[in-house]
Amino acid sequence: HFKELIVWQRADALRQAVWSVVVGVPAMDLRFRAQWTDATRSVCSNIAEGFGRRTHREFARYLEIAGSSL
């Protein structure tokens, strides 16, 4: 399962950390906040989606996309 991957676990920890920071700053620009939360959510989503692909090459491509979100 993709949740067993260390890379996904670290991405999820980053997502949670970003969320806790941006929620704690009420005066933060909403678009800026959305960009941060969307980007970190995208990392987790791309790792999970790539894990379900048929080949290692496809999975690697999704990992590249996840890296770009970082």
N, C-alpha and C positions, 0 to 999 in steps of 0.2 A: 504494500500500500504506500502511496506517495508520502503519507504522514510519517513514515519511518525514515525517510531520507533526511539526513542531517541538514542538507541545504534547504529543504522546505522548513524544517524546524527553526533554523536561524532566520529565514525570511519571515516566518510567522512571528518570531520574537521581535524582529525589527518592526513589523506591522503594528504589533501591540504597543511597542515603545513610542512609535510616531503618533499613534492614536492618543496615547496618554498625554503626550506633550501638546498636541494641537487642541485637544479638548480643554486643557487647562489654561489656554490663552484666549479668553473671550473676545479680546479686541483684534484678534488675528483676522486678516483679510480672508473672507470665505472662499474665494477662488484659490488663493494660496493654500489654504487648509485642504481644499478638495484635491488639489494637485498632489499634495503629499500623501494623503490617504489613498487616492486612486493609484498612485505609482507603487506604493508598498503592497496594496491589495493585488495589483497586477503581477508582481513578482511571484507571490504565492499561487495565483491562478495559472500562470504560465508553466510553472514547475509541475503543478498537478495535471494540467492538460497534456503537457509533453510526456509525462510518465505513462499516460494511457495510449500513446502512439505505438505503432507497430514496429518501428525500427529505431535503432540507436541514433541514426542520423536525424530522424525527425525529432527525437527527444533532445538531441544536441541543439537543434534549431530553436526549440522553445526555451532552452536554457540561455541561448544567446539573447532572445527577446527579453527574458526575465532580467538578464544582466543589464540590458539597455534601460530598463525601467529604474534600475538603481541609480 
